[in-house]
Amino acid sequence: MPELWDLYEKDRRPLGRAIPRGEPLPEGTYHLAVGIAVLNRQGEILLTQRSPEKDPHGGCWEIPGGCAQAGETSLAAACRELQEETGLAVLPEELTLLLQEVLPGVHLDIYAATREEDKTALRLQDGETAAAQWLPLEEWLCRVGQGTYLTPSWYPEPDLPLYPRLREYRRGKRNFDNHT
């Protein structure tokens, strides 16, 4: 059975219907996706490398994330995606919502979590993630959007508010205004 995505209005109101993943979105509709920025106490961010066969952007580095399945909340999707792609289990209360973006056809929610896992403890998902690395946050911020380092939304402009929020999160802030 194919994975299903719930459809939403631009204002995030559910439309009460779903489509199979991979089908074109009907005009004026959106689906829900999540990204999870995992930071450690050393100020590093966890990045995963997309499997080479992934289309688009195979072989590129990104924060873990993916699409919410039908009936799934944003928080539940973030917990599931992080565990599927890295083996890291988090509870919803361990996640901080940093930013909500409205992109073409997508409502993207970006969360942060703090974890101290060693890279060797990660379990990467076959066909999704090929490798992982902890990179100093400031180094990633210099690289993001260049070469093989993807911006979380794959659109550079909407992600600009995220970067100062990641710095604030690292300094201990946990509540952010996310009205879009």
Buried (B, 14 or more C-beta within 10 A) or exposed (E): EEEBBBBBEEEBEEEEEBBEEEEEBEEEBBBBBBBBBBBBEEBBBBBBBBBEEBEEEEEBBBBBBBBBBBEBEBBBBBBBBBBBBBBBEBEEEBBBBBBBBBBEBBBBBBBBBBBEBEEEEBEBBEEBBBBBBBBEBEEBBEBBBEEEBBBBBBBEEBBEBBBEBBBBBBEEEEEBEBEE
